[in-house]
């Protein structure tokens, strides 16, 4: 799969979105580059940098499962 980034004139923006909407989500996915997108991108770039530089901290699978189980127990009554 490929990703492209386009700068589209306002005059044709709706037409392009209409055309792209004709494809299934498996064929074309529209990724909105909003503030949340850029925050996530910045966070992930930092995390990757920590991994590459050897500064990342990892945990064992058992500990990750226990943390997840505790988190679920904390929030299971919210729904």
MILUM-710770 format. One record per residue: residue in three letters; x, y negated, z of N, C-alpha, C in turn. Coordinates in steps of 0.001 Angstrom, whole numbers, plus 500000, padded with zeros to 6 digits. Atoms other than C-alpha are relative to their C-alpha. Last residue first. Example, Ala and Ser with C-alpha at 12.3 -4.5 7.8 and 13.67 -1.06 7.14 Angstrom:
BEGIN
NODE_resn_n_X_n_Y_n_Z_ca_X_ca_Y_ca_Z_c_X_c_Y_c_Z
NODE_SER_499180_501190_499940_513670_501060_507140_499230_498910_500730
NODE_ALA_500890_501190_500000_512300_504500_507800_500900_498800_500000
***
This chain:
BEGIN
NODE_resn_n_X_n_Y_n_Z_ca_X_ca_Y_ca_Z_c_X_c_Y_c_Z
NODE_UNK_500850_499861_501187_480195_498267_530394_498566_500259_500388
NODE_UNK_500288_501301_500623_482149_496882_533326_499016_500104_498858
NODE_UNK_501327_500444_499574_482006_500102_535389_499591_498676_499389
NODE_UNK_501043_499139_500525_484900_501723_533504_498591_499556_500391
NODE_UNK_500929_500712_500873_487261_498800_534064_498799_500832_499537
NODE_UNK_500251_501376_499562_489486_499798_536965_498860_499354_499233
NODE_UNK_500756_499938_498750_489185_503521_536192_499641_498603_500508
NODE_UNK_501363_499579_500340_490273_502902_532583_499139_500026_501262
NODE_UNK_500637_501135_500661_493323_500961_533771_498549_500323_499639
NODE_UNK_500286_500991_498962_494280_503741_536175_499271_498786_499419
NODE_UNK_501076_499452_499177_493996_506344_533389_499599_499012_501099
NODE_UNK_501219_500110_500786_496118_504179_531092_498798_500497_500796
NODE_UNK_500354_501426_500057_498813_503784_533736_498691_499795_499246
NODE_UNK_500475_500375_498675_498795_507543_534359_499582_498532_500044
NODE_UNK_501322_499415_499825_499052_508306_530642_499399_499618_501345
NODE_UNK_500902_500761_500858_501971_505887_530278_498567_500514_500144
NODE_UNK_500248_501283_499346_503707_507481_533272_499035_499145_499181
NODE_UNK_500820_499746_498805_503326_510947_531783_499655_498700_500718
NODE_UNK_501374_499774_500412_504596_509727_528386_499092_500218_501206
NODE_UNK_500303_498628_500392_507805_508367_529906_498517_500132_499677
NODE_UNK_500470_499140_498926_508412_504636_529982_499706_501383_499434
NODE_UNK_500920_498958_500401_510464_502328_527774_499577_500805_501219
NODE_UNK_500142_499003_498946_512153_499027_528515_498922_500989_499575
NODE_UNK_501357_499526_499736_513341_496993_525552_500021_501029_501119
NODE_UNK_500522_500614_498775_516696_495182_525710_498591_500460_500355
NODE_UNK_499786_499099_498873_518504_497432_523199_499476_499444_501318
NODE_UNK_498853_500457_499196_518886_494666_520626_500296_500902_501187
NODE_UNK_498777_499966_500806_516665_496485_518117_501229_499627_500816
NODE_UNK_499674_498602_500287_513964_497181_520688_501324_500090_499254
NODE_UNK_499555_499373_498751_514002_493618_522022_500398_501454_499777
NODE_UNK_498660_500518_499703_513830_492235_518473_500566_500607_501267
NODE_UNK_499089_499296_500899_510862_494491_517741_501444_499551_500241
NODE_UNK_499904_498624_499525_509066_493125_520808_500973_500809_499139
NODE_UNK_499191_500020_498775_509854_489543_519783_500202_501415_500523
NODE_UNK_498620_500273_500419_508578_490159_516236_500929_499984_501202
NODE_UNK_499445_498761_500543_505453_491776_517702_501436_499814_499514
NODE_UNK_499815_499034_498914_504707_488741_519879_500680_501270_499485
NODE_UNK_498869_500486_499188_505251_486287_516994_500320_500989_501125
NODE_UNK_498799_499829_500793_502970_488313_514711_501240_499585_500794
NODE_UNK_499672_498573_500018_500316_488558_517397_501291_500264_499234
NODE_UNK_499574_499660_498637_500388_484792_517925_500406_501466_500071
NODE_UNK_498637_500491_499843_500281_484249_514136_500540_500259_501409
NODE_UNK_499106_499236_500864_497220_486481_513740_501450_499575_500229
NODE_UNK_499791_498710_499341_495510_484848_516720_500954_500879_499196
NODE_UNK_499078_500206_498878_496006_481399_515184_500307_501317_500711
NODE_UNK_500413_501045_499079_494396_482512_511915_501012_499899_501144
NODE_UNK_498814_500509_499320_495897_484454_509033_499597_498804_500859
NODE_UNK_500076_501433_499727_492802_486369_508029_501212_499558_500811
NODE_UNK_499377_500287_498714_493676_489767_506605_499986_498493_500196
NODE_UNK_499693_501419_499876_491340_490813_503796_500509_499752_501417
NODE_UNK_500371_500535_498692_491528_494557_503260_500427_498545_500055
NODE_UNK_499536_501367_499748_491484_495998_499759_499512_499568_501374
NODE_UNK_499275_500504_501162_491190_499640_498623_500618_498630_500268
NODE_UNK_498849_499112_500207_490198_501416_501826_500868_499518_498842
NODE_UNK_498979_500357_499002_487966_498492_502760_501229_500887_499894
NODE_UNK_500234_499405_498685_486072_499103_499514_501118_499573_500959
NODE_UNK_499181_498821_499731_486453_496665_496631_499643_500557_501374
NODE_UNK_500517_498916_500833_483662_494291_495588_500796_501294_500179
NODE_UNK_501032_499288_499232_484537_491976_498496_499414_501166_499214
NODE_UNK_499350_499079_499070_487742_491035_496663_498986_500812_500798
NODE_UNK_499360_498927_500758_485746_489529_493792_500623_501038_500938
NODE_UNK_501059_499189_500574_483506_487520_496117_500591_501198_499260
NODE_UNK_500544_499178_498920_486535_486323_498081_498876_500897_499495
NODE_UNK_498986_498985_499690_488165_485170_494837_499491_500914_501109
NODE_UNK_500013_499025_501095_485001_483380_493750_500993_501131_500257
NODE_UNK_501201_499164_499866_484641_481651_497111_499940_501077_498925
NODE_UNK_499901_499158_498799_488246_480395_496944_498803_500945_500131
NODE_UNK_500163_498600_500405_487998_479113_493368_500007_500966_501190
NODE_UNK_500995_499854_501072_487431_475398_493979_499735_501452_499633
NODE_UNK_501352_499971_499445_489247_475451_497337_498937_500246_498936
NODE_UNK_500687_501285_500069_492515_476289_495567_498572_500147_500512
NODE_UNK_501113_500097_500943_494084_479546_496672_499340_498633_500107
NODE_UNK_500479_501340_499700_497497_480137_498258_498961_499689_498930
NODE_UNK_500398_500911_501065_498013_483868_498139_499651_498636_500568
NODE_UNK_500474_501230_499362_499873_486345_500323_499737_498991_498892
NODE_UNK_499653_501235_500707_500325_489869_499067_499398_498830_500761
NODE_UNK_500616_501192_499423_500482_493148_500953_500453_498806_499195
NODE_UNK_499272_501251_500108_501153_496461_499256_499232_498886_500694
NODE_UNK_500845_501175_500000_500000_500000_500000_500891_498762_500000
***
